Amino acid sequence: QKLLELFKTVNQVALEETCKRVGMTPDVVERIRDIQSKMCVHFTVEGVIEQYEGYQKLPMLDLERYTLEERNRIADVLQADGLSVEDYAVDKQPDTLMVYYMLSPMEVYKILLDLGYDIQENEAEFLRKNFGYYCQRTLHSMPLSFTILARIGQLCWKTDYVWDWFMEAVKADLFNREGTTHLGVHCGHMAATLDIVLSTFTGVKSCMDADSVLIEPSLPPSWTKVKFRRLINGSWYHVTVTKKKVKLALEDMEVLKAKQRPISIGGNKLILCAWSSVGVKYHKMSTMREFYDLMSKTKFVRQSIVSTYISEKGFSPAIQNQIEALADALMTLEKVPRSDMGVAQVGLDARKRINLDLHYEITELRKDICYLQHGVDRMYKEYMRPVINEFDELIHEGVEFLGGADCAFHNLITDRDGTINNYCGRYKSSVQSAYNSIFLSRFATDCCQNSIILTAAPLQGMIEVSVNPDNLLVYAASKGREFLDIHGHYQSADMDAGQKKVMKALNMRLKQLVTAPHFQKFALIGSGLQFKFGQSTVSRQDMSGSIPVNESEEFLKTVKKLAEEVCPTGDLLIHDTGLDIEILPRLSQESQAESATFHKGKGLEFLDDRLKLDVSKGPNLVCGDTSSDVPMVETAMALCPERTWAIFITKDKQLIGRVTAICPRTLILPSPDCLVSIMYECAKLKEARQGRTVKRHSSFNLGQSREEAAIRTRRRTNSSSAAFSTRELSVAHPDSLIQSPANSRPRSGW
């Protein structure tokens, strides 16, 4: 791959001379291309690259059976028992991950797509899944193991582990880890640790596709400055990297006569004159691509925070190390260039700048930082109470509604955007905040047997913006017609085999199309590229008209031609809304009618059947915020009318009346933050009753009885004026506060 890319970039005369000297004839080059197009890659059932065919069938090695000393020489220990490391699904070092050591995540992703493999996730999620899989199966009995993990861990923004892995790598010869240092040091390994400093911590990378050198520093928390001299593009540079700035000084260019390539730092492309220097702040964002890359970074950082919080039962120094990354992201967003009207603006391409509403992204980052540094009470004080009227009363009321310390549901079925997650104008950047995930995860763990997020959004998109821990929630998308269970296994409703094959081929071609430089912008605007069950959508324009009309029309023609190539028989229908291009298989009249009437209620029935949720037994909690979520309540009530509760986030009086008429046990709230805070407080009370503690609890006093809550609610309702408000509508059925879920089943936890 790298060799073929090199052929496109180097001077052709120099290339011909070099090829002649090493015997690289056109036949050899063609043979390389042929081998590349015929490579076979095996995948596990989880969709991870398999180390070799049959690897996933091998048993896991129970390392807990062995002492630390035995683990360090596990190969010898197993050999003494007549076994071998090859008998288990373990590795001395993460060999499969080495592909990411040599190639970027996007390069690996594009190679697999070109080979015809359908990857469900985007390149970043696919890397994270492979990284997590092989981290659990690595023995670290080879010196390069920790070096590989440190390099690739930075790509996944596992910054809390990268430093530890780097230090373990440095100690290999210093502490004679292999017991062979007296025979000679591991020079290759030592060079690899130096490469971590240069390519990972100071972030010097060569971008052949962008024809530039990229510097993206990510210094360890304890480092304040790194200085080095490096040969870049045939010229010697003196580089100084601090927490906020990169300083470059160029010596005289005498080594090579090759064309000087620019150096990219913080959105700036620089070409220095000989013996000149410049300092650049690298926390800067100027393009839409950089914006989405930054939000993807915050996704991984938040995911690591949540994972550490769940595993360590609270806050720890490892989490504190992640706050700096979130603070850097916040500073970058706050410094985005703005128009005269104060609206943030970024470049879509070299010619067009577009407006960005960054309220969601900035506010959620501020909440996360406040929560991680100062605790939940400070976050309530600074970000909840000022914007949510009667916040404390709403939390008390909601906790009593759910049963307080007795809260226990068999099924939690909830929508995402506007219900448990604050609304964002762009789905692709609506990354779930860490506090939101921790609140939701604690409720799902302590108060629910099954927790399902059921949305109309595409499954891939929902996974890309969620930071919840693995093996906890079911993600159901396309109104429930496709889902990932808690083990990460994909399931979907039935589809004609021929149509499924056509849609798979179409999706792969669309992915390849929007990775081409000329068409990348169409994945960045509006809905971007989305794959729902039985339908693919790609944007050709946004509400602001960011794309020139002629380019938008050209892209539409390109997509239509692509669809004809995938399915020459005309069995793909294309619907152009002017903003989005929707492509779906041609269905029979009966199938069309069924697809048109499919709603979340039918999706819940499908999930109930596939996952054995036992919705008919209850108790169930259904949460939503729009009329499209009402069918979930209707289905749950039809299956279990006496043991179903509902919470809706809305101010729409008509919707409130409709929901409360269907389900008498309904609570109305004004904000997703209210709902997740109520969930958090319920989980906290339940943990306290069970004698478990988690660091940094809030100081809410939720000790009042349900009777007191009901009396307080009735007094507030009776004293209200004739012109009722949303707050009064939320208690249209005050008896529901007494008939809490805990009253209709035993008080014991699950």
Secondary structure, DSSP 4 states (H G I P E B T S, - for coil): -HHHHHHHHS-HHHHHHHHHHHT--HHHHHHHHHHHHT----B-TTSPBPSSTTGGGSPPP-GGGS-HHHHHTHHHHHHHTT--GGGSS-BSS-STTHHHHHS-HHHHHHHHHHTT---SS-HHHHHHHHHHHHHTTB---STHHHHHHHHHHHHTT-HHHHHHHHHHHHHHHHTTTTS-GGG---HHHHHHHHHIIIIIIS-EEEETTTTEEEE-----TT--EEEEEEEETTEEEEEEEESSEEEEEE----S--SPPPPEEETTEEE-PPTT-EEEEE-----BHHHHHHHHHHHHHHHHHHHHHHHHHTS--HHHHHHHHHHHHHHHHHHTS-B-TTS-EEEESSSS-EEEE--HHHHHHHHHHHHHHHH-HHHHIIIIITTTSTTHHHHHHHHHHHHTGGG--EEEEEE-SBTTTB---S-GGG-PPPHHHHHHHHHHHHHHEEEEEEE-SS-HHHHHHT--PPTTS-EEEEGGGTEEE-TT--EEE----HHHHHHHHHHHHHHHHHHHSGGGGGGGTSTT-EEEETTEEEEES--TT--S-HHHHHHHHHHHHHHHHHH-TTS-EEEEE-SSEEEEEE---HHHHHHHHT--HHHHHHHHHHHHT--TTT--EEEEESSGGGHHHHHHHHHH-TTSEEEEEE---HHHHHHHHHH-SSEEEES-HHHHHHHHHHHHHHHHHHTT---SS---------HHHHHHHHHHHHHTS-SS--HHHHTTSSGGGGTS-GGGGS-S---
